[in-house]
Amino acid sequence: MVFLRSEHGRDAVNSLWVYDIAQNVERKLVDPRSLLSDTDDIPAAERARRERLRETTSGITAYSSSEMGNHIAFALAGQLFFTDVATATTRTFDAPGPIIDPRISPDGTMIAWSTGAMIYCINVLSSDTTVIAGSLESPEEHVTWGLADFIAAEEFDRSHGLWWLADNSGLIVERCDESSVQQWWISDPANPQKEPISQRYPAAGTPNAEVSLFLSDLNGALTEINWPKQDYEYLLNVRCSSDSQPIISVSSRDQKVFVHYTLAGTTLTTLATLHDDAFLEVIPGQPIIHNNNVISVLDDVPTDTRAIAMNGSCFSPQGLQVHSVISVTDTYVDVIASYDSTLREIVRVDYAGTATHLTVGGISSATSEVEVGSDFYRVVVQSRLESHSRTFELWLNGSPIHVFDNLAETPAITPNVYQLETGPQRVKTAVLFPTDHQMGSKALPILMRPYSGPHGAQVLDGALTYVEDQWYADQGFVVVIADGRGTPGRGPLWDKSIHLDFVTAVLADQVTAIRDVASHFPDDVDASRVGIMGWSFGGYLSALAVMQEPDVFHAAVAGAPVTDWTLYDTAYTERYLGNPNSDPQVYQHNSLFQRAAKLSRPLMLIHGLADDNVVSAHTLKLSSELLAHRKDHTVLPLSGVTHMTPQEVVAENLMFLSVEFLKQHLNESRTSI
């Protein structure tokens, strides 16, 4: 059993470890610092891939293992490494680079990787290298091979662009041509000697990259796999399994139609077609073909349940909302699911529809089961509201047999969380008071800390979720987090209630949460002083709140906000708001620009100037609109910072500056709602 772990809680460098089941011992298999002196010197394409994954660690951040788990491939600083687990030996190859996302064959004898412009394959035993795709002499401009395209990585949770066939005979590889995608530039104003970085960014309503698939043998003979790309331009996923033919999943641009194909040779056969009048969501781990049956997750409209289905017929219990599929066997399907949106439980559902909870309460995730003889192994990760740490366990046949050493630091803060349901929608809401607050002693200002957008649940039954929130509470606030309409885990109708409108329901649920929390804690909450702060979608919501509802929200800090949805990417934006070329009024309704003249409350805008997801133009254009209307506001540009803020000093100082801004302006506000 191999896994990644750093030396301690303040070490960001991951090493490769192995747990020896027979000897019941964990030992370090590969220390990246013993291989290279500088493990952070990574290729630009790998850096971009990690940004899409929101990866903040270094060292060995990902690896690929053979089917038996006895051989490992990984990249380090653009070089290729191979580890034999049994002998605990690691070696490198003189391979063409930079090495990006190496993938080892199921039998462990070959490794394929992308350099960006090309795909190579190396024989582990002979070190013979073969060009699979691309040309060193005549590289195609704006074309990548073997990498997940930007939209797939950012919006469809797909991080790979090449897949081994289960019989080791070849690969399925992605070709991405960004020639038709508009060119933007990411500059570094603090370092004017640096050239801007070119980025092909598919903003809503503009052309996407042209993505195609090819089947390659081990000699690099390529045959294109054709599907009607004019109807289905998004490649959602490719699944290669020893249990079935490869499954290729594609989507229409509006994401109202998904098609799953099986692949025989280079011929595609339709396995299933899904349709929804609003939009469809990608559910990880499916579809799967097992014993000639198609196991998938469908939206069961009559019961408002995201359910497990066999051959199109739903069989899991009503109200059990499925988040992902983790294992399929002859007798059951294991899923991450819950009846309550604050939970993520491992649930086993047999084909008669009976559900058994393998974990109860808390937040759980798990790997697929690995069959060894008659035994089934998996890794389970759990966190709970009453615990300061996550547990990492190895399970055998449904029961834990080993708890991995968790070397993470224990937070110095203990979250004290009240969970409520607010308003007629029964919005899941978390409330945190300062650690030293005596209930009934004084009324404190409210700090709303929302994300409250698609895929962004925050009110969860895990203490680590709330550590940062408790820190803000300890600065003298009542922190309130409300997972309003559009957040996951409440069923398809809840998800789709924000279709074409990010304003009305989303903002109304925040307002209702404030009023209900104030009513529930009348002696402890001062609703005449309400601040709101968030990042990304939460930043959009924070700026929207003070513009749209100034009588309720009295100051806002908006980090990396989307301010105009025509500046955000195609897949995410068009899924929820349609295409701006055909629905311009929808985009106008959801834009902050048209509300700039309404601003009457203090607003701080924070944005990383190196952000390639929500580009800094969002904040700069909104600032220009506010200036045009003579609206006072604060802009904090962050040089060299992307959509994440992994730099510890930057992140810490942002927290203090945000608190100072909110305290200053909330102390000036005494307007009751």
N, C-alpha and C positions, 0 to 999 in steps of 0.2 A: 504494500500500500504506500504510494508515494504522494507527497504533498509539499506545498510551499510554506515557509515560515521564516520570519526574521529572528535575530538573536534575542531581541527584547523589545519592549514597547516603544522605545525611542530610536530604534534601528529600522530604517526604511528599506534596507537591502534584503531581499528574499533569497534564501538558500533552498536547495532541493533536499528534502528529508524523506526517509523511508521508515515505515513501521513494520518490523518483523513480527508477524503474527505468531509464529512458532515460539520465538524467544521472548515475546512480549516486551520488546524494546524499541524505542525510537532512536534513530541515529542520523546524523547529517551525511547526506550522500554527496552533495556538491556545494561547495562554498564559492560563489562567483568571484570573490576577492582573491581566491587562490589561483584563479584562471587568468584574470585580467586585472590590471591596476586601476583602470578607469572603466567602470561598468555603465557609466551614464552617457558615454559617447555613442549615442544611438542615431541611426539614419532618420532623415526627416519623415519618410513615409511611416516608419515605425512609431515615431513621436506622434504623428497624426492619428495612427491607429489606436494608440494608448489614450489620446484625447477623446476619441469616440467611446472608448471603454470606461472613461473617467478613472483611469489607472493612475494612482499617485505614488506607488512604490517603485523601487528600482531593483537592480540585480536580475534575478530570473523571475520575470513577471508572468510567464506562461510557458507551458510545455505541451508536447504531443507524445502520447504513449502508444506502444503497440497493443494489439488486442489482449495479449496476456499480461501486459503491464511490465514486462521484463526489459524493455528497451525504451529509452526516452530521447527525444530530440528537443533542443531549444536553441534560441538565438541569444547572444550576449554581445552587445556593442557591435552589432552587424556581422558577427561571425557565427559559424555553425558548430554546434557541439552535440555529441552523442554519448549517452551514458548507458552502460550495461549494469543493470541493477544487481544482478547476482554476484558479479565480481567487484562491484563498487568502483568501476573504472570509468573515466571520462576522457574523451579525446576530441580533438577538433580536426577539421578537414581544410585543405587548401581549396576552398570552393569559391566560385564567383559570387560576389556580393554586390550590394549589401544584402544580408540574409534577413528576410522579413517573413514572419509567421511560418516557420518550417513545420511540415506535417509528415509524420512517419507512417509508413505503410502498415496495414494490419499485422503482417507477419514480422515486422521489425527489420526487414532487410534493406529497405530503401527510404530515402528522405526526399521529399519535394519541397521547394520553397519558391517564393517570389523575390525578385530584385526590384520590383516595380514595373520595369519595362519587359521583363522576361521571367520565365519559369524554368527552373533546372530540377534535375533529379539525380541523386547520387546513390550508387550501390555501396552500402555500408562496408561490405567485405572487401571489394576490389578498389573502392574509391573512384571507379569510373563515373564520369559525369556526362549527362545527356541534356541537350536543350529540348525542352518540352514545348515551349511557345515563345514567340518574340524573336527579334533579330538583333544581334549585337552590332552588325555592320549597318543595318538600315532600320533603326528603331522608329516606331510610329509615334508621331507627335501627339501628345495628349491622350495616349493609350496606355493603360496598365493591364497586366496579366496576373491573375492569381490573387488579387486583393479584393476585399469587399468594397464596393463603391460607397461613396459618402452617404447616400440616402439609406442604403441597407444597414450600414454600421450605426448611423445616428438614429434612425427611426424604426428599423425592423429587427434590431437586436441580433444582426448577423455580422460576425466578425471575421469570417473566413471567405476566401475566394477560390479555394481549390479543395477537392475532396477525393480521397482514394476510393476506388471500387473495392467492394468487400473481398473479392478474390485476388487482389493485388495485381491485376492485369493491366491497370491503367488508372487514369484520373479524369474527373470532370473538372474543368477549369473555367473561370470567368474572365471574359475580356470586357473591359470598360473603356469606352471612347467618350471623352469629355469635350470633344471638339465643338459640339453644338451648345455647350453650357456657357453661360455668360461669365466673363472674367472679372473678378474683383481683385482688390489689392489690400493686403494687411500690412500696414506700415508701423514703424516704431518711431514716433515723433521725438522721443527722448534721446534717440541715437540717429541723428540725421545723416550720418555717414553710411548707414545701412540701407541697402536697397529694399524696397517693399517686396513682400512675398506674394506671388501670384496665387490666386485661389479660384477654382471653378466652382461657383456657388449657384445651385439651382433654386432660385427664389420662386415663390408662388407665382404661377401663371407663366413661367418661362420654361424653355426646353430642359428636359432631364438628360443625363448621360445615356448613351446607348449601350445597354448591357446585353451581352450574349454569352452563351455557353458552348463549350466544345468538349468532345470526347477525345482523349489522347491515349495512344498506347505508350509503351515504355520507350519507344524509339522516337517519339515526338510527332507521330502522324496524327494530324488533327482533322476531326470531322465535326461540323457545326450541328448542334442540336437545335432544331427550329421549332418555335411556337409563334403564334400570331402576335408579334410584338406591338403592332399598331393598336391592338386591343388590350394587351397586357404588358405594359412596359416595365413593371417592377418585378424583379426577381427576389422573391421572399426568402426562399431557402432551398437547399439541396440536402436530402437525407440518404446516406448510403448505409445499408444494413445487410448483414449476412442472412437475415430472415426474409428478405424480399428484394425485389428490383429497386433501384434507386427511385426516390420520389422527388419531383421537382415542383415547387409551388410558385405561382406567379399571381400578379394582381393587376387589375385595371388601374388606371391613373387615379380615378376617383375613389378607389378602394371599396367599391360597392360589390365587386365581383372578385372572388378568388377561384383559381383553378389549380387542382392538384393533378399532376401527371405521373404515370409510371414510365420508366425508360427501359426499353429492350433494344440493345444495340444503340442506334441513334433515333429510334422511332418512339414517339411519345403517344401514350394512350391515356385518355381522360379517366382519372380515378374518381374525382368528385368536383362538382362546381357549386360554390356557395354564393348567395346573393343577399344583400340587405339594402333597404331603401335609404338608410342613412350612411352607415359605413360598417366595415368588418374590422375586427381586431386580430392581430397575430398572437396566437396562444402557443407558447413554447412547448416543444416535445411531441408534436403531432402534426400531421396524421402519421399513423403507424399501420403497416399491414402485418397482421398476426394470424396465422392459420387461415390465410386467404380472406380474412375479415378486415375491414377498414375501421380502425379505432381513431376517433377524432373528438374534437370539442365543438359543439354547436350551440347557438343561442336558441333555447327552447322558448319561443315567444309566448305560448299560452301560460307558462308558469314563471316567466321572467327569470329564467335560470340559465346560466352558462354551464352546460351539462356535457357529460361524457356520452358518446354515441357509438353504436356499432352499425356499420353499413347505413348510416343516416338516421337510425332510430335511437333516441335518447333513452338512457336507462338509469342514470344516477338519480339520487333523491331530489325532489323539488326543493329549491332554495339553497342547495349546496353549490356555491359559486366556485367554479374551477379556475385556478390561476395558471396551472401548467400540468403537463403529464410527465411523470418521472419513470414509470415502469409499466410494461404490459406483459402478462403471462397467460397461460392457458386458463387460469381460473379467476384472475382479478386484474384490475387496473389501479395503480397507485398514482395519486395526484396530490398536488398542493391545492388545498381548497378550504372553504370555511362557510359557515352560515352567518358569521359575524364579521364585518369588514375589518375589525381591529385585529383579527387573528389570521394566521397562516399555518394550517395544520396539515400533517401528512395523513391522508385518508385513503383507505383501501376499499374499493368498490367492486363487489363481485358482479357477474353478468346477470344475476337476478335483481340487481339494484340495491343490495344491502351494503350499507357503508359502515366500516369499522375505523375508528380513529386510532392511528398508530401513535400520534402525539395529541395531547389535549391542551388547549390554550397556548398562549405565546406565539412566537414567530419561528417557523421551522422552514428549512430548505433541505434538500437531499439530492444525492446523485441517483442515477439509475442503479438498479440491482445488478450485480455482477455474479453470474452463475459459475461456481467452481465445484465440479462434481454434482452432488445433490444439495450443495449449500448455496445460499444467496447472501452476498455481502453488499453493504452500502454505507456511505458516510452521511451522517445527519448533523445538521447545525441547528441549535436552538437558542433562543433568548427569551427572557420573561420579564414582566414588569417588576417583579420582586428581586431580580438578580442584576448585578452590576456587570456581568460578563456573559459572553457566549460560550456554550459548550459545543465541542466538536467530538463526535462519537463515531466509532465504527460499530455497525450493527451486523449481527449474524442471524439470519432467519427471523428478522423482526425484533431482535432484542440486542441492547448494547453489550459489547464485550470489551470495549476499550474506550477510555476518555483521553483524548490527545492533550498534551500539555499546552495550555494557553499562556503564552508569554506576554500577552498584551498588558499594558498598565491598567490598573483599576482606577476609574475616574475618582477624583477627589470630591466630586459633587454627587449627592444622592438625590435623584429626581423624586419629587413628591407630587404625584399626578392624580387629579380628580378627572374621571371620565363621565361626561354627560351626553344626553341626546337633546339637541336644541331645535326648537321650531317645529312646525307641522311636518317637515320632511324628516324629522328625527336625525338631524345631522350629528354625526359622531364628533364630539368636541372634547378636547383635553384642556385642563386648567391647571396652571402651576403658580403657587405663591412663593414668595421668598422663604428660604429655609428657616429664618428666624421670625417669621411673621406669626403673631398671635391672633388667631381668628377673632374678629370683632373689635380689634384694637384700633384700626384706622383703615380708611378707604384709599386704595392704591390706584395709580393710573393703569390702564389696560395697554398691553402690547400684543397686537395680533401678529402671528408669525405664520402666514399661510404659504403653501404652495397651491393647493386646491385646484390643480389642473389634471388633465388626463394622465394616468399611470403614476400619479404622485401621492399615494396615501402617506399621511404623516401620523395620524392618530392610530397607533398600533400598540399591541400589548407587549412591548419590549422596552426595558428601562434605558438601554443605550440610545434609543431614538430621541430621548428627551434630555440628554445631558447638556447640550448647548442651550436648550430652552430654559433649563433650570438656572444656568449661569445668568441668562438675561433676567429671569425672575429675581435672582439674588441681587440684582442692581436696583431693585425697588419697583418692579412691575408685577402685575398679574398677567402672566403670559397665557394667551388663548390661541389654540390651534383648532380650526374647524375644517373637517373634510367634507366640503359641500358637494353639490351635484356635479357629476363629471369625474370624480375621483373613483378609483377602482374598488371592486369587492362588493358592490351593492346590486349587481345584476345589470343586464343589457339596457333596460329602460333608463336606469340611473345614468349609465355611461353616455347614452345618446340624448339625454335631456338638454345637453349644451350644444347640440348640433346647430350650426350656423349662428350661434350666439354665445360668446365668451363673457358677456356682460351681465345680462339680466339675472339669471338664476345664480351664477357664481357669486356675484356681489351681494345679492339678497340673502344668501345663506350666511355670509360673514356678518351682515348687519343683524340678522336674527340671533346669531350666536352671541353677539355683544349684549343684546337686550336680555336674553335669557340668562346669561352668566351674571349680569348685573342684578337680575331679579332673584337668582338663586343665592347670591352672596351679597345682600344689600348693604351690609356693614363693612365690606372688605373691598368693594370695587367702586371706583370713581369713573362713571361713564361720561363725565364731562371732559375727561382727559384720555383720549384713545389714540395711540400710535399704531402704525402698521408697517411691517418690514418683510420683504421677501426677495427671492432671487429667481431669475428667469421668468417662468410663468407667474411665480409669486411676486416678482418685481413688477410685472405688468399689472397684476391685481392691486398691488400697493399704490402705484401711481394712479390707477383708475379710481381707487377708493377715495382719495382726497380730492380728485377732480369731480367725481360724480356725486359723492355723498359727503360734502364738507361739514354738514351738521353732525355727522356721526364720527368721521375720522378727522383728527386734528393735526396730524403730522405723519409723514411717510418717508421711509428709506427704501428706494427701489434699486435693487442690484441686478445688473445685466438684463434690464427689462426688454421684452418685445414691445415696441411702441407703435409699430405699424406692421401689420401682418403680411403686407406685400414684400417685406424685407426678410421674411423667414422662409424656411425651405418648403419645397413643393409637397412632399409626402405628408408631413405632419399637418401643415396648414390647410391643404386642400381636403384632407380627410375630414376635418371638422368644419371648415368654413366654405368649402367649394372652391371653384376656380375664379380668381379675381377678374378674368377676362369675360366671364359670363355672369358673375355675381358681384359686380363692383359695389353695390349698395351694402352688401353684407360686410365687406372689408371696411367700408367707411364707418359703419355702425360700430365695428370692433376696434377701430383705430383710436389711439390716444391723441393723435394730432388734432382731430376735430374738437377735442375737449380742452385744448390748451388754454383757450380764452376763459375757461371756467375756474382755473386754479386760483384758490384763495387761501390755501393752507401751505405750510412749509413742506418742501419736497427736496430730498437729497437723491440725486441720481449717481450711481456708482457703476463703472464699466471698465472691464479689462480691454486695453487697446489691442491686444493680440487675440481677442476672442474670434474664432472662426466659425462659431455656431450661431450665437446671437451677436452679430458684428456690432462694433461700437457706433456705427452709423445710427443705430436705433436711438441711443441716448443723445448723440450730437444733433440729430435732426429734431428730436423733441425739444432739446434746449433751444434750438433756433426758433421753433414755433413759439415757445414760451417767451423768448426775448422779443419776438415780433409783437406779442401782446403785452409787453412790459410786465411780465409775471416774474416775480422774485423766485429764484430757486438756486440750488447748490449742485454743482457737478464735481465729482471726484473721479478723475481718470486714473487708471492703474497701468502704468507702463510695463510691458512685458508679461502681463497677466492674461490668461485665456478665460474660458467660461468657468473654469475651476479657479480656486485660489489655494493651491496646495502649499504655497510658500507660507511657512508658519508665522513669520513676523508680519507679513501682509495681512494674513487672516486674523491674527490677534489684534492688530491695530485697527482693522476695520470694525471689529466688535466694539472696541472702546469708542471710536469716533461715532459710530451709529448711536450708541447709548448717550453720549454727550449731546448729540444733535437732538435726539428725542426728548431727553430731560429738559434741555433748554426751552424747547418749543411747547412741550406739554405743560410746563409750569406756567406758560403764558396763556394757556387755553382754559377757559372755564365755561364753555358753552354746553348746556345740557342737551341730551338727545331726548 
